Amino acid sequence: TEIYTLSLHDALPICCLGGGTGITDEDAVHSLLNQYQQAFRTKDAKKLADLYTYPIEIDGASFENAEEAAFYYTLSFEFLTEVHEFELFDRTLMITGSEATAEVTAKSKITLLGETLEDNVPGILMLRKVESQWRIAGHVGIE
């Protein structure tokens, strides 16, 4: 089991890792979390859905595939007028083989149905390595 802690300063997007064998599981997990942040910030339903393993439960609803999850996010984003900020910081990773958890604080500022809301909430993302790619297998308290 490996445990990593990353500060907000260190959590800046990893832009130049390349795809070679030099990338560590820690780097790959941080990259996945950065992709999740970016997809949520830009309200990219398809990209969000592509980051998950299936079947998965999101906000109490079960989804069998990425198309179902993308449809759900597309509908949800209709009510979300703007994402001003969405960041996962204070990341602590626990990686054991092909399973991992990321304990984070999710900082958000969004406009939902005309009301701007700000929040800092702790959350956990459960991750799984599938065919050499890290994916989100579930989360609690993030969105």
VENTA-V137923 format. One record per backbone hydrogen bond with DSSP energy under -0.5 kcal/mol. NH is the residue of the N-H (numbers start at 0). CO is the residue of the C=O. If there is no record, write none. Layout:
# VENTA-V137923
nh: <NH & NH>
co: <CO & CO>
This chain:
# VENTA-V137923
nh: <1 & 3 & 5 & 10 & 10 & 11 & 14 & 22 & 27 & 28 & 29 & 30 & 31 & 32 & 33 & 34 & 35 & 36 & 37 & 38 & 39 & 40 & 41 & 42 & 43 & 44 & 47 & 48 & 49 & 50 & 50 & 51 & 52 & 54 & 55 & 57 & 57 & 60 & 62 & 68 & 69 & 70 & 71 & 72 & 73 & 74 & 75 & 76 & 77 & 77 & 78 & 78 & 79 & 80 & 80 & 81 & 83 & 83 & 84 & 86 & 88 & 88 & 90 & 91 & 92 & 93 & 94 & 95 & 98 & 99 & 100 & 101 & 102 & 103 & 103 & 104 & 105 & 106 & 106 & 107 & 107 & 108 & 109 & 110 & 111 & 111 & 112 & 114 & 116 & 116 & 118 & 120 & 122 & 123 & 124 & 125 & 126 & 127 & 128 & 129 & 129 & 132 & 134 & 135 & 136 & 136 & 137 & 139>
co: <94 & 92 & 90 & 6 & 7 & 8 & 12 & 19 & 23 & 24 & 25 & 26 & 27 & 28 & 29 & 30 & 31 & 32 & 33 & 34 & 35 & 36 & 37 & 39 & 38 & 42 & 43 & 44 & 45 & 46 & 47 & 48 & 135 & 62 & 62 & 55 & 60 & 57 & 55 & 64 & 65 & 66 & 67 & 68 & 69 & 70 & 71 & 72 & 73 & 74 & 74 & 75 & 75 & 78 & 110 & 110 & 81 & 108 & 108 & 106 & 86 & 104 & 5 & 102 & 3 & 100 & 1 & 98 & 95 & 126 & 93 & 124 & 91 & 101 & 122 & 88 & 120 & 86 & 104 & 105 & 118 & 84 & 116 & 81 & 109 & 114 & 78 & 111 & 109 & 114 & 107 & 105 & 103 & 139 & 101 & 137 & 99 & 134 & 97 & 127 & 132 & 129 & 127 & 50 & 125 & 134 & 125 & 123>
